[in-house]
Amino acid sequence: MAKINHYLTMVLFTVMFLIGLQIPSVIDQYTKRVDAQLIEATSLLKQYQIIANKYHNGDMQDLIELHKQSQNPSFKDEATVIQTLVDRYSYLKKHKVLLDKNIFSAGFVLIFQADTDIYNRTIDQYTMSVQFTLVALAFGAIFAVICCALYEFIQFVCKYGYFKIKQKRRIKKTIHR
């Protein structure tokens, strides 16, 4: 039984190491997707910024307010479109700054603050790749060690719990005799 457990641990370590190697690649592809959307938002916003520069001293909010107050329904509706674009640009820019700090910060952002839509599209279109960089190898090793330690801990708890239950049954049998 000990030999089987040893082999299971080795297989678990290998699989978790390979999964851990993928983490930097997922972060990289997610970051590139955020960057692409930021470039697109910048490009779209640039046209409105030219108008704001020309007629409103560069004040985008002034342009939006003018659209909101317009009697023309299409201009009024366009205010929402421009505001949404400004908000999206600001959001993506802040998100990109967090992702660009370092790989660990980017990992934290991906786990706890990821944009759900961008994350889902990243995972849906993810292409597996093995990056043999020091960071990828470190992620793989750390992830594998943590998973194996968790596996060993769960085994210990189960074994300890089993022996405790068995011991209680023996004590009960002894008391009832």
C-alpha positions, 0 to 999 in steps of 0.5 A: 500500500505504501508503494502505491501511495508513493506512486500516486504522490509522484503522479500527482506531483508530475500532473500538478507541476505541468498544470503549474507550468501553465499558470504563467502562460494563462497570465500572459494570454490574459494580459495580452487580451486586456492589452488588445482591448485597451488598444481598441478602446483607446483607438475608439476614444481617440476620435471623441477626444479629437472632438473634445480637444477641438470644441471643449478644451479637451474636456470629455465630460463636457462633450458628454454633457453636451450630448446629454442635453441635446434635443436630438435623441441620437445625440442624447443616446450617444452620450451613454455610448461615449460615457461607457467607452470612457469608463471602459478605457479607464477600467482597462487602463487601471487593470493593465497597470495592475497586471504589469507590476510583476508576475505574482501581482498579475497572478493575484489579479487573475485569481481575485480581480479578473474581468469575468468576460475577458477571463472566460474568453481567455480560457475558452481560447487558451492554447497550452504552451510550456514556457521553460522560463525560471518563473514558469518552472518556479510556479510549476514546482511551487504549485506541485509541492503545495498540492502534494503537501495538501494531499499528504495532509488530507491523508494524515487527517483521514488516517488519524480520524480513522484511528480515532474512530476505531479507538473510540469503538474499542473503548465503548466495547470495553466499557459495555462489557 
